[in-house]
Amino acid sequence: MGARNTLTNAAGGTLNLSSTDGTPINYYTGTATFNNAGTLNHTVAGTHAIHSNVAFNNTGTVNVSVGTLSINGSGTDTGTYSASGGAACNFGGGTRTLSAGSTVTVSGTGAVQVTGGTTYVNGTVTGTGNFNVAGGTLTGTGVISSNMTLSSGSVAGTGTLTTHLLQWWQDLGQPCAR
């Protein structure tokens, strides 16, 4: 993407990220935005990224069923993110706002990870998988009803973090109190 571009996956549309390129949604120059109102499926093993200079807004559904999808730029979401099996959806940079009405579903051994930037959870995170903070900052007023691990980074803000399963600081072996 480059110059002044917007890629839109319209409601009812399906886009499968099945490229082996490390950054299938790339950036060249200018302003770049990817608006997902349909279904975005990450369908290939390995780690693949949406470039940090591409704003990614999700009002549809993002499914990660294999490998890792790293969303490295800023954006605002009212849609759904789903990671299942051994797959992971990674929020790796910028400012990501999971607005009220957004849903993050983690199942099985799947993971949703905050590894950089700031992620505001104002929606709901549910499931039997793992919600990991391994860098960056987690803040917001939402509810996390999933396993949650804080191994690096920080939990910030003036709101209340509600999680059903108390996890441990991995590097200190101490309970996480917030």
C-alpha positions in Angstrom: 0.0 0.0 0.0 1.2 3.5 -0.6 0.3 7.1 -1.4 -3.3 7.6 -0.1 -4.8 4.1 -0.1 -7.7 2.4 1.6 -8.2 -1.3 1.3 -11.8 -2.4 2.3 -13.0 -5.9 2.8 -16.7 -5.1 2.6 -19.5 -6.7 4.8 -20.2 -10.1 3.4 -16.7 -10.3 1.9 -14.0 -12.8 2.7 -10.3 -12.2 2.5 -7.9 -15.1 3.1 -4.3 -14.2 4.1 -2.6 -17.3 2.8 0.6 -15.8 1.5 4.0 -17.0 2.8 5.2 -13.4 2.6 6.1 -12.1 6.1 4.1 -8.9 5.6 1.2 -9.6 3.2 -0.4 -6.3 4.0 2.5 -4.0 3.4 3.3 -0.3 3.3 5.3 1.8 0.8 4.6 5.5 1.4 1.8 7.9 2.2 -1.3 7.0 4.2 -2.6 3.5 4.3 -5.8 2.1 5.9 -7.3 -1.4 5.9 -11.0 -1.5 6.9 -12.3 -5.0 7.5 -16.1 -5.2 7.6 -16.2 -8.7 6.3 -14.2 -11.8 7.3 -10.4 -11.9 7.4 -9.0 -15.4 7.8 -5.3 -16.0 8.5 -4.9 -19.5 6.9 -1.2 -20.2 6.7 1.5 -21.3 9.2 4.2 -18.9 10.4 4.1 -15.3 11.5 2.6 -12.7 9.1 2.1 -9.0 9.7 -0.1 -6.1 8.8 2.6 -3.3 8.6 2.8 -0.8 11.4 2.1 2.1 9.1 -1.2 0.6 7.9 -4.1 1.6 10.2 -6.3 -1.5 10.6 -9.9 -1.1 11.6 -12.1 -4.1 12.2 -15.9 -4.0 12.3 -16.1 -7.5 10.9 -14.4 -10.8 12.0 -10.8 -11.7 12.1 -10.1 -15.5 12.4 -6.7 -16.8 13.1 -6.8 -20.6 12.9 -3.1 -21.3 12.2 0.1 -19.4 12.7 0.4 -15.9 14.0 -1.2 -12.7 12.6 0.6 -9.6 14.0 -1.4 -6.4 13.7 1.3 -3.8 14.2 -0.5 -0.5 13.6 -3.2 1.6 15.2 -6.9 1.1 14.7 -10.3 1.0 16.2 -12.5 -2.1 16.5 -16.1 -3.0 17.1 -15.8 -6.4 15.5 -14.6 -9.8 16.5 -11.2 -11.4 16.8 -10.9 -15.1 17.2 -7.8 -17.3 17.8 -8.1 -21.0 18.1 -5.9 -24.1 18.2 -2.3 -23.1 18.5 -2.8 -19.9 16.6 -2.2 -16.4 17.9 -3.5 -12.9 17.1 -0.8 -10.3 18.1 -1.4 -6.6 18.8 2.2 -5.5 18.2 2.2 -1.7 18.1 0.4 1.6 17.7 -2.8 2.3 19.6 -5.4 -0.4 19.3 -8.9 0.3 20.7 -11.2 -2.6 21.2 -14.3 -0.5 21.6 -17.5 -1.4 23.5 -19.2 -4.0 21.5 -16.0 -5.6 20.3 -15.4 -9.3 21.2 -12.1 -11.2 21.4 -12.6 -15.0 21.6 -9.7 -17.3 22.5 -10.2 -21.0 22.4 -8.2 -24.1 23.0 -4.5 -23.4 23.0 -5.1 -20.2 21.0 -3.7 -16.8 22.2 -4.4 -13.1 21.8 -1.3 -11.2 22.7 -0.4 -7.6 23.4 3.4 -7.2 22.6 3.8 -3.5 21.9 2.0 -0.2 21.8 -1.1 0.4 23.8 -4.3 -1.8 23.7 -7.5 -0.4 25.1 -9.9 -3.2 26.0 -13.3 -1.6 26.3 -15.2 -4.7 25.0 -15.1 -8.3 26.1 -12.3 -11.0 26.0 -13.7 -14.5 26.5 -12.6 -18.1 26.1 -10.6 -20.9 27.3 -7.3 -19.9 25.6 -4.8 -17.3 26.7 -4.8 -13.5 26.7 -1.2 -12.5 27.1 0.4 -9.2 27.9 4.1 -9.7 26.8 5.0 -6.0 26.1 3.3 -2.7 25.6 0.4 -1.5 27.7 -3.0 -2.9 28.4 -5.7 -0.5 29.6 -9.4 0.1 29.3 -12.7 -0.7 31.0 -13.6 -4.0 29.5 -14.0 -7.5 30.9 -11.4 -10.3 30.4 -13.0 -13.7 31.0 -10.0 -15.7 29.8 -6.7 -17.0 31.1 -4.6 -13.8 31.4 -0.8 -13.8 31.7 1.3 -10.7 32.3 4.9 -11.5 31.5 6.2 -8.1 30.5 4.7 -4.7 29.7 2.1 -3.1 32.0 -1.5 -2.9 32.9 -2.5 0.8 33.3 -5.5 3.1 33.7 -8.0 4.2 36.3 -10.6 1.7 35.5 -11.1 -1.8 37.0 -9.6 -4.8 35.3 -11.9 -7.8 35.7 -10.5 -11.2 35.0 -12.1 -14.5 36.0 -8.7 -16.4 36.3 -5.9 -14.8 38.4 -2.6 -15.5 36.7 1.0 -15.0 37.8 3.7 -12.7 36.9 5.8 -15.1 34.9 9.1 -13.4 35.6 8.6 -13.0 39.3 6.3 -15.9 40.2 4.1 -13.5 42.2 0.3 -13.1 42.0 -0.9 -10.3 39.8 -3.0 -7.8 41.8 -4.8 -4.9 40.1 
